[in-house]
Amino acid sequence: MSAFTEDMLKSMAKVEATRAQRLHASIERFTAEEKEELLKEFHPDYSTKGFKVLEVGPNKGQKVPVELAQLLEGIRVHADPNLLVGFDKSDDASVYKISDDLALVQTVDFFPPVADDPYTFGAIAAANALSDIYAMGGEPKLALNIMAIPKAMPKEAVHQLLRGGYDKVYEAGALITGGHSILDDEPKYGLAVTGFVHPDKLLRNSGAQSGDVLLLTKPLGIGILTTAAKVDMVSQETYQHALSLMMTLNRSARDAMVKYRVHACTDVTGFGLLGHGCEMAQGSGAELHLHMDAIDLIPEALELATMGLLPEGMYRNRSFAQAHVDAGSVSVAKQDMLYDPQTSGGLLIAVHPEDADALLAELQKAVPSAQRIGTAAPYRGGKYIFLHEGEG
């Protein structure tokens, strides 16, 4: 029995039957402004009514969903001079200084399945959690499983899920030392990870300097492809490529970048390239200039974006970041790709211009897609990110 209703199957068949015709048709598209107005009117995640600027606390000034604001405002926090990075920063992990030579890096991440195969899901969830340690310039050392499973989930599926996580953690050179599990209606899996970094070699997402070259280590489009896979609208070859990208650790990228003068780094995950790019630009007091033809967009994902098949998270990311982005003449579909939420995405690296070529050459031998996508410049007020056609 199909998981889709008869009406849904008819709609899907119509989409597939007219696909070739629509791809080559000249269709008048909404402008970015028209699309924004439509979304503000009808999409709950895009409405400004659903957000509030925090007025007190360590996150004062940030725009967050109203529900989150009600939870965060007024929470009492403690200061500690050894806390180098805490939750008051929009960074990838927290960092605590143990000595002049050692700091702990800690992060946690888990989510529901992004793949049908339990082993693949476990490996992706583990790679995603480990990535935050790499983004801070650290090395993962210990991990704890975080797992929710339904009562009816077969034991073999649970075993395969855990095996995927264990294999990926061991590939990272770390150890799983325990964890916690609960019963839930839907499977969920992830890790709490502890890593080490030298306090002087810690990387933040807020240190980009004018003139820095921006490098990216994986292509974009994962969120769109996983969304399309749910309705069987992506080719098997491309879907397997997406799974392989999500299972790829950012270890090689980290090992390469720590040899060079990297001023800032973040992993591109749920907020998309532009969301995480905005955090880097704002935290650094810099502008980021991105060149569209230099950014690796997975072709089938761009095709799906052109059709309007987009994940819900893309709209949230637009709502968060669009006010800070000058998109120029870049098409709406390509903009959507830059807002697309990634799972276990690549690293966005701001490196000294004199080291950029050497780091890029090393990354090209080690990561799925090493790209030189733009530069950082002095902040002039107004927008933080500027999109340019061409390769720059």
GUVO-44434 format. One record per residue (C-alpha): z, x, y; residue in three letters. Coordinates in steps of 0.25 Angstrom, whole numbers. Example, Ala and Ser with C-alpha at 12.3 -4.5 7.8 and 13.67 -1.06 7.14 Angstrom:
{atom {31; 49; -18}; 'ALA'}
{atom {29; 55; -4}; 'SER'}
//
This chain:
{atom {0; 0; 0}; 'MET'}
{atom {-4; 5; 14}; 'SER'}
{atom {7; 8; 24}; 'ALA'}
{atom {-2; 2; 35}; 'PHE'}
{atom {-4; -13; 38}; 'THR'}
{atom {-18; -19; 36}; 'GLU'}
{atom {-20; -19; 51}; 'ASP'}
{atom {-16; -4; 52}; 'MET'}
{atom {-26; 0; 41}; 'LEU'}
{atom {-37; -8; 49}; 'LYS'}
{atom {-34; -1; 62}; 'SER'}
{atom {-33; 13; 55}; 'MET'}
{atom {-47; 10; 48}; 'ALA'}
{atom {-53; 6; 62}; 'LYS'}
{atom {-48; 19; 68}; 'VAL'}
{atom {-53; 27; 57}; 'GLU'}
{atom {-67; 20; 57}; 'ALA'}
{atom {-69; 22; 72}; 'THR'}
{atom {-63; 36; 73}; 'ARG'}
{atom {-76; 44; 74}; 'ALA'}
{atom {-82; 34; 84}; 'GLN'}
{atom {-70; 34; 93}; 'ARG'}
{atom {-69; 50; 93}; 'LEU'}
{atom {-82; 51; 99}; 'HIS'}
{atom {-81; 39; 108}; 'ALA'}
{atom {-79; 41; 123}; 'SER'}
{atom {-66; 33; 125}; 'ILE'}
{atom {-60; 31; 139}; 'GLU'}
{atom {-46; 36; 137}; 'ARG'}
{atom {-34; 33; 145}; 'PHE'}
{atom {-30; 44; 155}; 'THR'}
{atom {-17; 51; 153}; 'ALA'}
{atom {-11; 42; 165}; 'GLU'}
{atom {-16; 29; 159}; 'GLU'}
{atom {-11; 33; 145}; 'LYS'}
{atom {3; 36; 152}; 'GLU'}
{atom {4; 23; 159}; 'GLU'}
{atom {0; 15; 146}; 'LEU'}
{atom {11; 22; 138}; 'LEU'}
{atom {21; 20; 149}; 'LYS'}
{atom {18; 6; 149}; 'GLU'}
{atom {18; 3; 134}; 'PHE'}
{atom {24; 15; 126}; 'HIS'}
{atom {40; 16; 125}; 'PRO'}
{atom {40; 31; 124}; 'ASP'}
{atom {31; 33; 136}; 'TYR'}
{atom {39; 24; 145}; 'SER'}
{atom {47; 31; 156}; 'THR'}
{atom {57; 20; 154}; 'LYS'}
{atom {61; 26; 141}; 'GLY'}
{atom {66; 39; 147}; 'PHE'}
{atom {77; 44; 156}; 'LYS'}
{atom {80; 57; 163}; 'VAL'}
{atom {94; 62; 159}; 'LEU'}
{atom {103; 63; 171}; 'GLU'}
{atom {115; 71; 165}; 'VAL'}
{atom {117; 81; 153}; 'GLY'}
{atom {110; 94; 149}; 'PRO'}
{atom {97; 86; 148}; 'ASN'}
{atom {98; 81; 163}; 'LYS'}
{atom {84; 78; 168}; 'GLY'}
{atom {77; 76; 155}; 'GLN'}
{atom {69; 63; 153}; 'LYS'}
{atom {73; 58; 139}; 'VAL'}
{atom {72; 44; 132}; 'PRO'}
{atom {82; 34; 138}; 'VAL'}
{atom {89; 34; 124}; 'GLU'}
{atom {91; 49; 124}; 'LEU'}
{atom {96; 49; 138}; 'ALA'}
{atom {107; 39; 135}; 'GLN'}
{atom {111; 48; 123}; 'LEU'}
{atom {111; 62; 131}; 'LEU'}
{atom {116; 59; 145}; 'GLU'}
{atom {131; 62; 147}; 'GLY'}
{atom {132; 70; 134}; 'ILE'}
{atom {142; 81; 136}; 'ARG'}
{atom {137; 95; 133}; 'VAL'}
{atom {144; 109; 131}; 'HIS'}
{atom {139; 122; 137}; 'ALA'}
{atom {139; 135; 129}; 'ASP'}
{atom {134; 148; 135}; 'PRO'}
{atom {128; 152; 122}; 'ASN'}
{atom {120; 139; 120}; 'LEU'}
{atom {106; 145; 125}; 'LEU'}
{atom {98; 133; 122}; 'VAL'}
{atom {104; 119; 121}; 'GLY'}
{atom {100; 104; 121}; 'PHE'}
{atom {99; 105; 136}; 'ASP'}
{atom {86; 112; 135}; 'LYS'}
{atom {73; 106; 129}; 'SER'}
{atom {72; 118; 119}; 'ASP'}
{atom {69; 118; 104}; 'ASP'}
{atom {83; 122; 99}; 'ALA'}
{atom {97; 126; 104}; 'SER'}
{atom {101; 140; 105}; 'VAL'}
{atom {115; 146; 104}; 'TYR'}
{atom {118; 161; 107}; 'LYS'}
{atom {127; 167; 96}; 'ILE'}
{atom {126; 181; 101}; 'SER'}
{atom {118; 190; 110}; 'ASP'}
{atom {108; 192; 98}; 'ASP'}
{atom {108; 178; 91}; 'LEU'}
{atom {107; 164; 95}; 'ALA'}
{atom {106; 151; 86}; 'LEU'}
{atom {94; 142; 88}; 'VAL'}
{atom {96; 128; 83}; 'GLN'}
{atom {87; 116; 81}; 'THR'}
{atom {86; 103; 73}; 'VAL'}
{atom {74; 94; 70}; 'ASP'}
{atom {71; 83; 60}; 'PHE'}
{atom {61; 71; 60}; 'PHE'}
{atom {55; 61; 50}; 'PRO'}
{atom {43; 65; 41}; 'PRO'}
{atom {30; 70; 48}; 'VAL'}
{atom {23; 72; 34}; 'ALA'}
{atom {23; 63; 21}; 'ASP'}
{atom {26; 75; 12}; 'ASP'}
{atom {41; 78; 12}; 'PRO'}
{atom {39; 93; 10}; 'TYR'}
{atom {30; 94; 22}; 'THR'}
{atom {39; 85; 31}; 'PHE'}
{atom {51; 95; 28}; 'GLY'}
{atom {43; 107; 31}; 'ALA'}
{atom {38; 101; 44}; 'ILE'}
{atom {52; 96; 48}; 'ALA'}
{atom {58; 110; 45}; 'ALA'}
{atom {47; 118; 53}; 'ALA'}
{atom {49; 108; 65}; 'ASN'}
{atom {64; 111; 65}; 'ALA'}
{atom {62; 126; 63}; 'LEU'}
{atom {52; 127; 75}; 'SER'}
{atom {63; 125; 86}; 'ASP'}
{atom {69; 138; 81}; 'ILE'}
{atom {56; 145; 82}; 'TYR'}
{atom {53; 140; 96}; 'ALA'}
{atom {66; 146; 101}; 'MET'}
{atom {62; 159; 96}; 'GLY'}
{atom {72; 158; 84}; 'GLY'}
{atom {72; 160; 69}; 'GLU'}
{atom {77; 149; 60}; 'PRO'}
{atom {89; 153; 51}; 'LYS'}
{atom {96; 140; 46}; 'LEU'}
{atom {92; 125; 45}; 'ALA'}
{atom {98; 112; 40}; 'LEU'}
{atom {91; 101; 34}; 'ASN'}
{atom {91; 87; 42}; 'ILE'}
{atom {86; 76; 33}; 'MET'}
{atom {86; 61; 32}; 'ALA'}
{atom {80; 55; 20}; 'ILE'}
{atom {78; 40; 15}; 'PRO'}
{atom {86; 36; 2}; 'LYS'}
{atom {72; 33; -5}; 'ALA'}
{atom {66; 47; -1}; 'MET'}
{atom {63; 54; -15}; 'PRO'}
{atom {71; 66; -18}; 'LYS'}
{atom {58; 74; -20}; 'GLU'}
{atom {54; 71; -6}; 'ALA'}
{atom {67; 75; 0}; 'VAL'}
{atom {66; 88; -8}; 'HIS'}
{atom {52; 91; -3}; 'GLN'}
{atom {56; 88; 11}; 'LEU'}
{atom {68; 98; 10}; 'LEU'}
{atom {59; 108; 3}; 'ARG'}
{atom {49; 107; 15}; 'GLY'}
{atom {60; 110; 25}; 'GLY'}
{atom {66; 121; 17}; 'TYR'}
{atom {53; 128; 14}; 'ASP'}
{atom {50; 128; 29}; 'LYS'}
{atom {64; 133; 33}; 'VAL'}
{atom {63; 144; 23}; 'TYR'}
{atom {49; 148; 28}; 'GLU'}
{atom {56; 149; 42}; 'ALA'}
{atom {66; 159; 36}; 'GLY'}
{atom {78; 150; 38}; 'ALA'}
{atom {88; 143; 28}; 'LEU'}
{atom {91; 128; 26}; 'ILE'}
{atom {106; 128; 24}; 'THR'}
{atom {109; 113; 23}; 'GLY'}
{atom {107; 100; 31}; 'GLY'}
{atom {110; 86; 32}; 'HIS'}
{atom {103; 73; 26}; 'SER'}
{atom {105; 58; 28}; 'ILE'}
{atom {98; 46; 23}; 'LEU'}
{atom {88; 39; 32}; 'ASP'}
{atom {77; 29; 32}; 'ASP'}
{atom {66; 40; 35}; 'GLU'}
{atom {66; 55; 31}; 'PRO'}
{atom {69; 65; 41}; 'LYS'}
{atom {70; 80; 40}; 'TYR'}
{atom {72; 92; 49}; 'GLY'}
{atom {81; 104; 51}; 'LEU'}
{atom {92; 109; 60}; 'ALA'}
{atom {89; 124; 62}; 'VAL'}
{atom {96; 136; 66}; 'THR'}
{atom {89; 149; 71}; 'GLY'}
{atom {92; 162; 77}; 'PHE'}
{atom {86; 168; 90}; 'VAL'}
{atom {90; 180; 99}; 'HIS'}
{atom {96; 174; 112}; 'PRO'}
{atom {86; 183; 120}; 'ASP'}
{atom {74; 179; 112}; 'LYS'}
{atom {77; 164; 112}; 'LEU'}
{atom {64; 156; 117}; 'LEU'}
{atom {66; 143; 125}; 'ARG'}
{atom {55; 133; 129}; 'ASN'}
{atom {59; 135; 143}; 'SER'}
{atom {55; 150; 146}; 'GLY'}
{atom {40; 149; 149}; 'ALA'}
{atom {35; 158; 160}; 'GLN'}
{atom {24; 157; 170}; 'SER'}
{atom {12; 164; 163}; 'GLY'}
{atom {17; 162; 149}; 'ASP'}
{atom {6; 159; 139}; 'VAL'}
{atom {8; 146; 130}; 'LEU'}
{atom {6; 147; 115}; 'LEU'}
{atom {6; 136; 105}; 'LEU'}
{atom {7; 138; 90}; 'THR'}
{atom {3; 125; 83}; 'LYS'}
{atom {-8; 115; 86}; 'PRO'}
{atom {-5; 101; 92}; 'LEU'}
{atom {-7; 87; 86}; 'GLY'}
{atom {4; 86; 75}; 'ILE'}
{atom {10; 73; 80}; 'GLY'}
{atom {-3; 66; 81}; 'ILE'}
{atom {-7; 70; 67}; 'LEU'}
{atom {6; 66; 60}; 'THR'}
{atom {5; 53; 68}; 'THR'}
{atom {-10; 51; 63}; 'ALA'}
{atom {-6; 55; 49}; 'ALA'}
{atom {3; 43; 48}; 'LYS'}
{atom {-9; 34; 49}; 'VAL'}
{atom {-18; 43; 41}; 'ASP'}
{atom {-27; 46; 53}; 'MET'}
{atom {-27; 61; 52}; 'VAL'}
{atom {-35; 70; 42}; 'SER'}
{atom {-27; 76; 30}; 'GLN'}
{atom {-32; 90; 34}; 'GLU'}
{atom {-26; 89; 48}; 'THR'}
{atom {-13; 82; 44}; 'TYR'}
{atom {-11; 94; 34}; 'GLN'}
{atom {-14; 103; 45}; 'HIS'}
{atom {-3; 96; 54}; 'ALA'}
{atom {7; 97; 43}; 'LEU'}
{atom {4; 112; 41}; 'SER'}
{atom {7; 114; 56}; 'LEU'}
{atom {20; 106; 56}; 'MET'}
{atom {25; 115; 44}; 'MET'}
{atom {21; 128; 50}; 'THR'}
{atom {34; 135; 56}; 'LEU'}
{atom {34; 141; 70}; 'ASN'}
{atom {40; 153; 64}; 'ARG'}
{atom {27; 162; 66}; 'SER'}
{atom {26; 158; 80}; 'ALA'}
{atom {40; 161; 83}; 'ARG'}
{atom {39; 175; 76}; 'ASP'}
{atom {27; 178; 84}; 'ALA'}
{atom {32; 173; 98}; 'MET'}
{atom {46; 180; 98}; 'VAL'}
{atom {38; 194; 99}; 'LYS'}
{atom {33; 190; 112}; 'TYR'}
{atom {37; 186; 126}; 'ARG'}
{atom {38; 171; 124}; 'VAL'}
{atom {45; 164; 135}; 'HIS'}
{atom {46; 150; 129}; 'ALA'}
{atom {43; 142; 117}; 'CYS'}
{atom {45; 128; 111}; 'THR'}
{atom {39; 122; 98}; 'ASP'}
{atom {30; 110; 101}; 'VAL'}
{atom {35; 98; 93}; 'THR'}
{atom {39; 84; 97}; 'GLY'}
{atom {36; 84; 112}; 'PHE'}
{atom {22; 90; 110}; 'GLY'}
{atom {16; 102; 117}; 'LEU'}
{atom {17; 95; 131}; 'LEU'}
{atom {32; 90; 129}; 'GLY'}
{atom {37; 104; 124}; 'HIS'}
{atom {28; 111; 134}; 'GLY'}
{atom {34; 103; 145}; 'CYS'}
{atom {48; 107; 141}; 'GLU'}
{atom {43; 122; 141}; 'MET'}
{atom {37; 120; 155}; 'ALA'}
{atom {49; 113; 161}; 'GLN'}
{atom {59; 122; 155}; 'GLY'}
{atom {52; 134; 159}; 'SER'}
{atom {48; 129; 173}; 'GLY'}
{atom {34; 132; 170}; 'ALA'}
{atom {20; 125; 169}; 'GLU'}
{atom {13; 125; 156}; 'LEU'}
{atom {-3; 125; 157}; 'HIS'}
{atom {-9; 121; 143}; 'LEU'}
{atom {-24; 123; 140}; 'HIS'}
{atom {-29; 112; 131}; 'MET'}
{atom {-40; 119; 124}; 'ASP'}
{atom {-30; 130; 119}; 'ALA'}
{atom {-21; 120; 113}; 'ILE'}
{atom {-23; 117; 98}; 'ASP'}
{atom {-24; 102; 96}; 'LEU'}
{atom {-26; 98; 82}; 'ILE'}
{atom {-40; 91; 82}; 'PRO'}
{atom {-37; 79; 74}; 'GLU'}
{atom {-24; 77; 82}; 'ALA'}
{atom {-32; 77; 95}; 'LEU'}
{atom {-42; 67; 89}; 'GLU'}
{atom {-31; 58; 85}; 'LEU'}
{atom {-25; 59; 99}; 'ALA'}
{atom {-38; 55; 105}; 'THR'}
{atom {-37; 42; 96}; 'MET'}
{atom {-23; 40; 102}; 'GLY'}
{atom {-16; 42; 88}; 'LEU'}
{atom {-3; 48; 94}; 'LEU'}
{atom {11; 50; 90}; 'PRO'}
{atom {22; 42; 98}; 'GLU'}
{atom {28; 56; 101}; 'GLY'}
{atom {16; 59; 109}; 'MET'}
{atom {19; 48; 119}; 'TYR'}
{atom {34; 52; 121}; 'ARG'}
{atom {29; 67; 123}; 'ASN'}
{atom {19; 62; 134}; 'ARG'}
{atom {31; 54; 140}; 'SER'}
{atom {39; 66; 141}; 'PHE'}
{atom {29; 77; 146}; 'ALA'}
{atom {17; 70; 152}; 'GLN'}
{atom {24; 70; 166}; 'ALA'}
{atom {24; 85; 166}; 'HIS'}
{atom {10; 87; 161}; 'VAL'}
{atom {-3; 89; 169}; 'ASP'}
{atom {-13; 85; 158}; 'ALA'}
{atom {-25; 88; 167}; 'GLY'}
{atom {-38; 83; 161}; 'SER'}
{atom {-33; 84; 146}; 'VAL'}
{atom {-37; 72; 138}; 'SER'}
{atom {-26; 63; 134}; 'VAL'}
{atom {-28; 66; 119}; 'ALA'}
{atom {-26; 80; 121}; 'LYS'}
{atom {-13; 77; 130}; 'GLN'}
{atom {-8; 69; 118}; 'ASP'}
{atom {-10; 81; 109}; 'MET'}
{atom {-1; 89; 118}; 'LEU'}
{atom {10; 78; 118}; 'TYR'}
{atom {9; 76; 103}; 'ASP'}
{atom {22; 79; 96}; 'PRO'}
{atom {22; 90; 86}; 'GLN'}
{atom {30; 92; 74}; 'THR'}
{atom {33; 107; 71}; 'SER'}
{atom {23; 111; 82}; 'GLY'}
{atom {20; 125; 87}; 'GLY'}
{atom {27; 134; 97}; 'LEU'}
{atom {24; 133; 112}; 'LEU'}
{atom {26; 147; 117}; 'ILE'}
{atom {26; 153; 131}; 'ALA'}
{atom {23; 168; 130}; 'VAL'}
{atom {22; 179; 141}; 'HIS'}
{atom {7; 180; 144}; 'PRO'}
{atom {6; 195; 140}; 'GLU'}
{atom {11; 191; 126}; 'ASP'}
{atom {3; 179; 124}; 'ALA'}
{atom {-9; 185; 117}; 'ASP'}
{atom {-1; 193; 107}; 'ALA'}
{atom {8; 181; 104}; 'LEU'}
{atom {-4; 172; 102}; 'LEU'}
{atom {-11; 182; 93}; 'ALA'}
{atom {1; 183; 84}; 'GLU'}
{atom {3; 167; 84}; 'LEU'}
{atom {-12; 165; 80}; 'GLN'}
{atom {-9; 173; 67}; 'LYS'}
{atom {4; 165; 64}; 'ALA'}
{atom {4; 151; 69}; 'VAL'}
{atom {-5; 138; 66}; 'PRO'}
{atom {-12; 138; 80}; 'SER'}
{atom {-8; 148; 91}; 'ALA'}
{atom {-13; 143; 104}; 'GLN'}
{atom {-12; 149; 119}; 'ARG'}
{atom {-11; 135; 126}; 'ILE'}
{atom {-7; 138; 140}; 'GLY'}
{atom {2; 145; 150}; 'THR'}
{atom {14; 143; 158}; 'ALA'}
{atom {14; 144; 173}; 'ALA'}
{atom {24; 142; 185}; 'PRO'}
{atom {29; 128; 187}; 'TYR'}
{atom {23; 122; 200}; 'ARG'}
{atom {31; 108; 199}; 'GLY'}
{atom {25; 96; 193}; 'GLY'}
{atom {19; 96; 179}; 'LYS'}
{atom {23; 106; 169}; 'TYR'}
{atom {11; 106; 159}; 'ILE'}
{atom {-3; 107; 163}; 'PHE'}
{atom {-15; 104; 153}; 'LEU'}
{atom {-28; 111; 155}; 'HIS'}
{atom {-41; 109; 148}; 'GLU'}
{atom {-47; 122; 142}; 'GLY'}
{atom {-40; 134; 136}; 'GLU'}
{atom {-35; 140; 149}; 'GLY'}
//
